[in-house]
């Protein structure tokens, strides 16, 4: 049995009278890349805000590696790495300074921080640029630094909130490839929110979220079979229109 990195049960959330999530339930296992597909307004950002505990859960349950996000938030969030849609790097600090600051927040010793920072930057082909200020980097390189930062404390689950928005095609393809390699090699669990069909690999776990409800939840071939379609784009269209 694979370890369950994320478990969500009957999650419901409303903004006043508007229901953003309606009894959402799913699980993500270690070593699994899960693509959360949905148009703008589907509820993806609300779901991420609940998983990261930026919002309090109204109804339902969220567990990270067995820790309840409401009752055991410190232990749960320690298992989580996050790359938000909007960059949260300090533009006036260098790549190294940003990463060392993150390590300090997690209580990682300087010696271990140096080792982990070098490891992650080398994997992302960014080590040679470690001394540059973040504002000197292009969008794709900033994203690589954010992914490196999210991995420094060795999380069990990596959340990616539309991380390729606004990037050129080579940068986008590079990040998609890297994340899938990371899942295969490190056995980390990934939840990747997107609205881009070509970011989904055939072996991925696919969740289609539409107007706050899950319309499909399974391996890509199973979703294609369910919708009697040949492509992810066709399946998404069949489920959401």
N, C-alpha and C positions, 0 to 999 in steps of 0.2 A: 504494500500500500504506500503510495506517495504521500508525503506530508502535505497537509492542506495549508497553503500560505494565506489565503483569504477566503472567508466564509461570510456570505451575506444572506440573511433570512428575512423575508417579508418586509423589506425596507420601504417605508412610505414617508414622503416629505412634501410639505406644501408651503407656498408663499401666500399667506392669507387664504383666500378661497381657491387659489390656483394650485392644483396638484402637480408637482414637478416629477415625483417618482411614485409609482403605484405598485406596491407589493413586489418589489424587485428581489429576486433570489438567485444566487449562483455561487459556485466555488471555483477557486483557482489552485492548482497543485504546483508544487515545486518543479522546476524544469519545464514550465509551460508558458508559452507566449499567447496571451489572450488579447485579441483585438476587439475593442468596444466601438462598433460602428454606429454612427447616428448623425443626423443632420443637426445644424445649430438649433438649440431649443429642445433637443431630445431628452436632456436631463444628464448628460455626461459630466458637465462641470459641477452640478449639484451633487452627483454621486461621488466625485473626487473630493469635494469639500467635506462630505460626511466621512469618507474613509480617512482623510487627513485630520479629522476632528476640528476643522475650522467652523463647522456647524454642529450643533447637538442633534442627535437622532431623535425624531419625533415618535416614530414607531418602527419596530423591527430591531434587528441585531446585526452588528458587525464584529467579526473576530479576525485578528491578525495573528497567525501562528498559534491559535488557541487562546489568545488574550482578548478579552472584551474591551472594545474601544471606549465604552462608557465607564466601566468599572475598573479597568486596568490600563488606563490610557498611556501611562509612561512606558510600561513594558510593551504595549502594542506598537506605539509609534517608534520605539527603538528598532523594530523590525522593518521599518519602512524607509525607502528612498524615493524622493519625488523630484520630477522635472516639470515645472509648471509651464503653461503656455507662454506667459510673459516672463522674460528673464528676471532673475532675482540676484544676479551677480553685481558686485560693486564695480562700476565702470572705471573708477580711478585707482583701483588696486590691481596689482599684477595677478596673473593666473595663480602663481604660487601663494600669494597672500590670501586670495579668496579661498583656496583649498585648505591652507593652514588654519584659517579662521574657523572653517567648518569642523575640522578635526578637533580644535580646542573646545568647541561647543559640545562635542561628543566625548570629551575627556580622554582623547587619544594622545598618548605621549609623543613628544617631538620626534624621537627616533622612529617609532612605528609610523607616525604621520609621514615622515620623509620617504619611508619604504613604500607605503601604500600610494602616495601621490605619484611617485615615479612609476610604479606599476600601472596605475590607471592611465596616466598620461601617455606612457609608451604604447599601451594597447590601443589608444585612440590617436596615435601618431601626433601628439601635441607636446611631447616632452621638450623639444627644441624651442618651443615658444613659451616656456614656463615663466620667463622673466618679463614678458610683454604685458602692458596694461590691457585690460579686457576691452576697453573702447577701441583698441587698435585691431581687434579681431573682426573677421566677417561673421555673418549670422551662423553659418555652419560650424565654425570653430568655437563660437560662444556656446553653441548647443553641446559640443563635445566636452567642453569644460564643465558644463552643468551636469552632464551624465557622469563624468568622472567624480564630481563632487558628491553626487547622490549615492555613489558606490563605496565611498571611503570608509564608512562604518560597517560595511559588509551586511547590508540589509537582506532579508529573505524575499521581500517583494519590492519591485520597482514600478512606480506609477509614472506614466508618461502622458501628459495632457497635450495632445496635438503638437508634439515637439518639432515637427518638420514644417509647420505653417510659415510661409514667407521665405523658405529656403529655395535655392536653385536646385535643378534636378540632380546634378552630381552629389551635392551635399545631402539631399534628401535620401538618395539611394544608398549613400555611404552609411548613414545613421541607421536606416532600416536593416541593412546587412549586418552591421555591427551588433545591434540589439539581438537579432536572431542568433548570431554566433555566441553571444554572451549567455543566452538561455541554454544553448546546446552544451557549452563548455563548462559553465559555472553552476548550472542547474538552479539558477535563480528563477523566481516567478515574475512575470511581467504583465501588467495591465496597461494597455496602450489605447488611449482614446483617439479616434481619428474619424475623418469623413472621406478619406482617400482609399479607394478600393485596391489600388496597386501596392499598398503597404501590407496587405494580407498575404501570407504564404499558405500553401496548400495544407501544411501540417499544423497550422495554427488552430487554436480554440477561438471560435467566433461567437460574439454576442451582438445581436442587433437590438438597439434601444430606439424606440420610437414613441414620442409623446409620453415619456415616463414609464413605458411598459416594455418588457422584454418580448420580442417577437420571434427570436431564435436564439438557441444556446447549445452549441455543440461543435464538433470538428467540421472543418470546411466541407469535406465531402458529404457529411450528413446533412448539412444545411442545404447544399445543392440538391441532394436527393429529396429532401423535404419540400423544396419549392419547385422541383422538376425543372431546374434551370441548368445552364452550362457554365455560367460565369458568376462571380461574386456580385458584380454590378447588377446582373439580371435578378439574382436572388434578393438583393437588397431592395430593388424596385418592386418586386412581387410582395415583399413583406411590409412595405411602408406606403404603398399607394393603393 
